[in-house]
């Protein structure tokens, strides 16, 4: 996780990569005032869950803004973000918005040639890069990377989480490959005041999601389809009596045995507290999605 200052040419083509964030700082200050000690962010690191309270989030954003200013970030600067969504990336985006600069998001799987071409087009003044492989691609482009902690400066470490709060929790396992994802996460998180949780890594997302048992999923259309495929792989094969029993229970969960079976399936998938799945547009293959996903979808025009 690192920030890199680049030379800023006079002209940049940023339309494809620019993210227009909602005006969130007022909302952040609101939650820090009315619920300062309530959990705002959760992230699993090195096998342990850590929590940021609302007051912690506000303080970190202010510290990061000071750190960015020391790196020459101004209203005329452009911050490029690349990597998995997590507290560090969100806090840095908020701090850049606090200063008034522009924010760009790049997928973290660009090959060296595509990365070089994209950087020439968008011409960021600063960049935040996550993941060792992505960092190496930036290093191979001759870039020098700074650690996130250098920007934050002296600050209290996030608290280790020993037990869960039973309140509403949002969940994201996305990254900057979802172009509108940063806008969606900040808008849904700060409008609701619910805690937003992230997995340790893409590989542990399924397990970590079951531990969190979120009330809401913030997913791109592509991620929803992958989640449907993951669920399909975990269930009994099509055509078996166990699968027919499961599908029957899911489709008609009114009472008795069918409701019991459906609840067991939802708990297996980590959906026993789930109320909605956010979607910007209806997925093209929505009819093929499992019933226990489509019943939670909340389409947003």
N, C-alpha and C positions, 0 to 999 in steps of 0.2 A: 504494500500500500504506500503510494508515494506521490509527490507533487513535483512537477518539473516546469521550470520557466523556459519558454521558448522565445526566440527573437520574433518580434511582431512586424510582419510586412504591412504595407499600407492598405492592401485590399484583400478581402476574404470572401469566400463563397460558403456561407453557413446555413442557408435556408433548409437544406436537407437534414442537418444535424442539430439545429437549434431547438432547445426546449424552453417554451414559455411557461414558467412556473406560476401557479396561483399565488396571490398575495397572502403569504402564510405567516409572516413575522408577527402580525397582530394576533393571530390565532395562537401562535406559540406562546406569546406573552400572556394571553388569556389563561391557557391551561397551566402555565407555570405559576400563575397567581391564585387560581381557584383550586388546583389540585397539585401543589408543588411536589408532594412526596408520593404521588401515585405513579405506577410504572408507565413509561411512555414507549420504551423500546426494549426488546429482548433479542439477544443473539447468543448462539452457542459457539464457544471458542475453546478449543483443546478439550472437548468432551464435557465442558461445564457451561451452564446457562448463566448469563450475566444480564443485569437490568440497569437501564438508565431511567431515572425519574424525570418528570417534566422540568423541575428546576435544574437538574443536571444538563438536560438538553439545551436549555436557554443559555446557561453559563458556557457550555462548550462552543455553541455557535458564536458567542461574543468573543471567546478566546481565539477561535479559528479565524474570525474576521480580522482580529489584530495581527495574527500570524500571516494571513494573506497580504495585508497592507505592507507588512515588513518585506514581503517578497515582490512588492511593486504592483500588487493587484489594485486596480482602480475601476471607476465606472466605465472606462473605455476598454477594459480587459475582457478576454474570452477564456473561460475555464472549460477544458475538455475533460470529460469523465469517461472511464472505461473500466468495466468489471461488474462483479456481482453486487446487487443492492444489499447494503448492510448499514449499520448505524454510522460508520465513518463516512461513507459516500453521501448519505442523506444530510448529515451535519455539515459537511463541506459545501454541498449545494446550497443549503440555507445560508451559510456564512457568505458565499459569493453573491447570493441574492441580496443579502443585507447591505453589502457594499454597493450593489447596483450593476455589477458586471453581467455579461452574457454567459449562458451555460449551454454547452454542447455535449451530446452523448454519442460515443462510438462503440460499436460491438467489440467485444474482447477477443473475437476469433478471426480478426482480419489477418490475412497473410502479409508478409513483409512488403510486397509490392503494392497491395491495396492500402496498407497503412501509410506508406510513403506518399501515395497519390492523394489520399484523404487529407493528410496533414498539410500538404501543399495547397489544397483547396480551402480548408477551414482556417488555417493559420492561427491556431490558438496561442494566446500569450502564456497560458499556464495549463498544466495537465495533471490529473490525478489518475493513477493507474493501479489496478488491483490484480493480483494473481501473478505467480512467478513466471509463467510462460508469457503472459502479456508484457510483464516488465522486461523480460529478456528481448522481446521483439522491439520494444522502445529503446533499450540499450543498444541493440544492434543498429538502430538508426542514429546512433551517436548522441543520445540524450542522457543527461545526468539526472538522477532521480533523488528526491528528498523524502525522508520518512514523515508519515502523518504526525507522529508525536512531536516532530520539530515545529510543526505549525501550531499544535495545540499548546505546547509549553507545559509548565508544571500544572498538573490538575489531578484531582482525585480519580483513582481507577474506578471503572464501573463495578457495582456491587455484585458479588456472587449470589445467585438465586438459589435458595434452599427449598422454597415451596412456591406453588403457583397461586396467583390470584384467580379467583373463579369468575371474574368479570369478563366482558366481551374482549376478544382478541382478534386482531387481523393477522393475516399470514401472507408472506411473499417469498417465493423461491425463484425470482427473476433476476435479470441484470440489464445492462445498458443495451443489449441486443433488442429489447423491447423499447422502441423509440419513444413512445408516449408513456412508458411505464413510470418514469420519475414523476411526471405530472400527476398521474393517477395515484401513486402511493402517497405523495404529500397532500393531495387534495382529500382523499378518503381518510387518511390518518388524522390530519389536523381539523377537519370538519367534524369528525366523530368524537375525538378525544380518547379513542380506544388505544390500547397498547398494540404496537406493531412488532411482530416477531419474525426472525430470519433463521434459516438453517445454518449449520456450520459450513456445509459445502453442497454442491449439487448432488454428489453421490450419497449424502446422508439425508437429503431432503425428505424422503418418504418416512424414514424412521423418526426424524426430528418433528415432522408434522404430526405424527401420531402422539408424540409426547406433549405437544402443545394443545392438540384438539381444538383448533381455532373456531371462532364463530363466523368468520368471514374470510374467503380466499380472494386475493387480488391477482388475477391471472390473465395473461395474454391468450388469444385464441389458440396459438400454437401450443402453449403450455397446457391448456385445458385438454387438447387432443392427446398429448403425451400422458397426462394424468389418467385419461380414460383408458389408454392402452396399458398403463401400469396396473390399473384396477382389473382389467380383463385378464391379465397374466396371473393375477393372484387368486382368481376364482376357479371353481371347478370347470372342466371343459364343456363346451356347448354340446347338448344332446344327452348328457348324463342326468340321472335322476336327481343328483345333488344340485346341479345347475338349474334344472326345471323347478325344483322346490324353492331355490333362492329367488329366481325371477318371479315366481308366483307370489312369494311373500312381499317382494319389493313393489310389485304392481298393485297389490291389494292389501295394504297394511292396516285394515280397519281395526282388527281386534285379535285377541287370542294368540295362537301360535304364529300367525303371519306377522303380527307386530313384534313378537319376541325375536323371530328370525331376522327381520329387517333391522332391529336395534343391534343385534349381534354383528350383522354385516357392517353397519355404520361404525361401530366401535372398532372393528378390525381395520377399517380404512382411516380411522382417526376423524370421522365425521359426526360423532355423537353429539357434539355441541354446535355443529354447522348450521347456519341460518341462510347464508347466501354466498354465491360465487359472482364476483363482479365481472362483467363483460361489456366492453365498449360497443361491440356489434355482435349480432348472432353469428355463430360459427356456421360455415357452409354445410358441415356434415352433422348438424345438431341431432338429426333423427337417429344417427348411429350411436350417439353418446348414451351411456348407461342411464337408466331412469334415476338412479341415486345421484347423478350429477345434474341432469336437466331440471330436476325439481327444485334445485337450489339456485339456478342461474337467474341473475338479475341483469337484464339487458338495459344498457344505458345508451340512448340515442346520441 
